[in-house]
Each structure stands twice: as C-alpha cells, then as structure tokens.
Amino acid sequence: MSKFVFIAVALLAVPAPLFAQIVFQDDLTKFTPTKADKNKSDLDKLVCRSQDVLGSRLERHQVCLTKEQWFSYEQEAKQRVYDWQRIGLASH
C-alpha cells in the first residue's frame, strides 16, 4: 500500500510546475512607439488578408485595406446577408 501512496503523491507533484505563473521580463524600450506610429490612429493601420478567388479551389489573392475599411467592408457584407434573408423570408 505504501508504494501506491508514494506513486500517487509523485504523480500529483509532477504537474504542479505546470500551474506556476510564468513571468517574462522584457525590455520595454523595444516596444516604445515611434513618432510615425503615434501620428497614425489604430484605424489607419494597413491590414492584409488573403482571400479565395471565386471559382478556384487553389488560387488566393492578397487584399490590403485599413482597419476602418475592413470594418466597413464587413458591415456591408453583414447588411447584404441580412437583406437577402429578409427578402427570402418575405417571398415564402
């Protein structure tokens, strides 16, 4: 019985370091924004995404827009889907 207790305690002690808090000490001077970064708002930053080409399973192209333009694009797409669903439900 003492072997079983020893093995159980050993197995419980092994995962303990997994729950320990990990703290990284990074040099903050590497991450300080420059003047150019401060002048640009977050919405003016360019974001590139790759999109599938309609009719092709393999071809993709990259589209680069600002965050504000991506937000507007996504809102328009959601509105189109809503309109299609509303029109589709009205016709039944």
C-alpha positions as CSV (number, residue, x, y, z in Angstrom):
1,M,0.0,0.0,0.0
2,S,2.8,2.4,0.7
3,K,4.1,2.0,-2.9
4,F,0.7,3.1,-4.1
5,V,0.7,6.2,-1.9
6,F,4.2,7.1,-3.0
7,I,3.3,6.8,-6.7
8,A,0.1,8.8,-6.2
9,V,2.0,11.6,-4.4
10,A,4.7,11.6,-7.1
11,L,2.1,11.9,-9.9
12,L,0.4,14.7,-8.1
13,A,3.7,16.6,-7.6
14,V,4.8,16.4,-11.3
15,P,2.1,18.6,-12.8
16,A,2.5,21.3,-10.1
17,P,5.0,23.3,-12.1
18,L,2.5,23.5,-15.0
19,F,0.3,25.7,-12.9
20,A,3.1,28.0,-11.9
21,Q,2.8,31.6,-13.1
22,I,5.2,32.4,-15.9
23,V,6.5,36.0,-15.9
24,F,8.6,37.3,-18.7
25,Q,10.9,40.3,-18.1
26,D,11.1,42.1,-21.5
27,D,12.9,45.3,-22.2
28,L,10.1,47.9,-22.8
29,T,12.4,50.1,-24.8
30,K,12.0,47.7,-27.8
31,F,8.3,48.3,-27.8
32,T,8.0,52.1,-27.5
33,P,6.1,53.6,-30.4
34,T,7.9,56.0,-32.7
35,K,6.5,59.4,-33.8
36,A,5.2,57.9,-37.0
37,D,3.3,55.3,-35.0
38,K,1.8,57.9,-32.7
39,N,0.5,60.0,-35.6
40,K,-1.3,57.1,-37.1
41,S,-4.5,56.1,-35.4
42,D,-5.3,52.4,-34.9
43,L,-7.9,52.6,-37.7
44,D,-5.4,53.9,-40.2
45,K,-3.1,50.9,-39.9
46,L,-2.9,48.7,-43.0
47,V,-4.1,45.1,-42.6
48,C,-3.5,42.5,-45.4
49,R,-5.7,39.3,-45.7
50,S,-5.6,36.6,-48.3
51,Q,-8.9,35.8,-49.9
52,D,-10.0,32.9,-52.0
53,V,-10.7,33.5,-55.7
54,L,-14.2,32.7,-56.7
55,G,-14.3,29.6,-58.9
56,S,-10.9,28.3,-57.9
57,R,-10.0,26.0,-55.0
58,L,-6.3,26.8,-55.1
59,E,-5.9,30.4,-56.1
60,R,-5.8,33.1,-53.5
61,H,-5.0,36.8,-53.6
62,Q,-4.0,39.3,-51.0
63,V,-6.2,42.3,-50.2
64,C,-4.7,45.2,-48.1
65,L,-7.1,47.7,-46.5
66,T,-7.0,49.8,-43.4
67,K,-8.8,48.6,-40.3
68,E,-11.5,51.1,-40.9
69,Q,-12.0,49.9,-44.5
70,W,-12.1,46.3,-43.3
71,F,-14.8,47.2,-40.7
72,S,-16.9,49.0,-43.3
73,Y,-16.5,46.0,-45.7
74,E,-17.6,43.5,-43.1
75,Q,-20.6,45.7,-42.1
76,E,-21.7,46.0,-45.7
77,A,-21.4,42.2,-46.1
78,K,-23.5,41.6,-43.0
79,Q,-26.1,44.0,-44.2
80,R,-26.3,42.3,-47.6
81,V,-26.8,38.9,-45.9
82,Y,-29.5,40.4,-43.6
83,D,-31.3,41.9,-46.7
84,W,-31.1,38.6,-48.6
85,Q,-32.5,36.7,-45.6
86,R,-35.3,39.3,-45.1
87,I,-36.3,39.2,-48.8
88,G,-36.1,35.4,-48.9
89,L,-38.3,35.0,-45.9
90,A,-40.9,37.5,-47.3
91,S,-41.2,35.6,-50.6
92,H,-42.3,32.4,-48.9
